[in-house]
Amino acid sequence: MTVRALASVNLAAIERNVVRLRRELAQGTALCAVVKADGYGHGAVPAARAALAGGATWIAVVAAEEARSLRAAGIGAPILVMGALSPSELDVALAARADVVAWDERFVAAVAARGGGAVHVKLDSGMGRLGTRDPALATRVAELAASAEGVRLAGAMTHFATADDRDDPFFYEQLGRFGDWVGPLREAHPQIVVHAANSAATLRDAAAHFDLVRTGIAIYGLDPFGEDPVARQLEPALELCSWVAAVKPVATGESVGYGRRFVATVSTHVATVPIGYGDGVRRALTNNAEVLVRGERRRLVGTVSMDNVTLDVGDPPAAATGDAAVLIGEQDGKRITAEELARRMDTINYEVTCGLLARVPRSYHRDGEDAS
Ligand SMILES: Cc1ncc(COP(=O)(O)O)c(C=O)c1O
């Protein structure tokens, strides 16, 4: 361990996850790798490259700036900017030769006024965020995109609100609304790319696949249903490690950390691991996580502070200065998943990896071979 904290990302795992997801798809259905939010914390450019190596043919982001930096890094694949764009952001997206998403006629006119670009029309089939709820308006937007000078009607899309909840029938309501709208549109414009599915929908029902699936979380080997990724043959690509920087005895009645939220009830030893909420290890894990040291789970005790966490390593101490500490990942066959941390914090795995902050360096490898 040469740095206090490190997120190491196995690009070969991302590549294999894409291959594995593509096995779900019918011939002719393409995979779009969603690498917004810096590749869900994994690094957008390396994640995009690994996904393309695994057979993805599209890349999606949310911000125009994300598209610009992917192009600057030499990514040549089609890029879809899925988010809402201000006028200046639209300039950036179009300059990056990215496809953009429209749901009103003014936006299509703004694309035309800038010399044109490729537009995907979004129907809000039930998510209630972006897109129009009105199928007739969505069709008018699409017809305008098809006819406006310089503009190309490239796609039609929607986004599911409950694909990850397999008991929720709303998924099928959305699918029905989208299908009713997109069927005639596709007849009129057979060249359009029709897409709806996120990772959960991709794994849930092939009826949602259409021409393209937009998979984010699963390409990183994280489970869209919040369960153990291994059960769906997904390989977590990211490991989060730190090290034992100090070990000290703590006598019965002595406390550790801010607010004295751990008081030893028997004499023990506490190992200090220099990673904290300033790195993205959230304070909600106070007295509520485990960390792997020497292949064993050790309880995180006391308050997570900005720069350190503390572990109960017992008496005699089962850790020494210099030992590796794994917060997410595997050590000697034992695993701690982002899904476990998410459960403990009552959140989702997405937030665990997106929440890793810039202070944590990312390093890249392919099954252990340096790929930085
Ligand atoms: C519009 C849209 N499509 C696709 C995705 C990818 O979703 P997931 O990471 O669940 O696969 C997202 C991410 O939230 C999204 O906002």
The ligand as an ORCA input file, in Angstrom:
! r2SCAN-3c Opt
* xyz 0 1
  C     -31.991      7.812    -18.597
  C     -31.129      6.753    -18.001
  N     -30.908      5.619    -18.703
  C     -30.140      4.629    -18.226
  C     -29.553      4.716    -16.973
  C     -28.716      3.575    -16.460
  O     -29.335      2.981    -15.334
  P     -28.643      1.770    -14.560
  O     -27.400      2.311    -13.970
  O     -29.671      1.408    -13.535
  O     -28.389      0.700    -15.559
  C     -29.757      5.864    -16.210
  C     -29.179      5.967    -14.884
  O     -29.778      6.285    -13.901
  C     -30.569      6.917    -16.746
  O     -30.780      8.034    -16.050
*
